[in-house]
Amino acid sequence: MDFGLVQLVVKATVLGGNILGGLIFGLGWGLLGYCPGTAVGALGGGTQDWLWGILGMLAGAALFAEVFPVFKGTPLAWGAFDKITLPQILRVNHWIVMGLFVIGGLSLFGWFEKRRL
C-alpha cells in the first residue's frame, strides 16, 4: 500500500483457468459481437439482440457452476502458481511496470488516433 488509499489483493495465478475462460469469453464475444457491458447497454438501446447475450451469460454462468466440481481438478488446476505479479517476475519495482503500461497505452491510443481507428 503506497499511499494508504488502496490495498490490492492478489489471487493465485492459474493459467489453465485463465486460458480456458478467455477462449470461452472470446468465442461468446465474437459470436454475439457484444462484451457483457455492451450487451447490457444494448438492452437500453431497444434492439432485440441483447437478449441472446444476456441469456448466454446467464446460461454460461449456470453451466459453469454445475460443472465446476469436475473442472476443479483438471483445467482449473493446470499451471497453478502462487500469488505472483509481473513486477515479481521481472524483479523490478511495481512503479516501473505501471509506468511502462501507461506509456504503452498512451502510445497505442496515439497510434489508433492517427489511423482513425
Summary of the structure (lengths in Angstrom):
residues: 117
radius of gyration: 18.9
end to end distance: 37.3
largest distance: 50.0
contacts: 239
relative contact order: 0.12
helix: 68%
strand: 2%
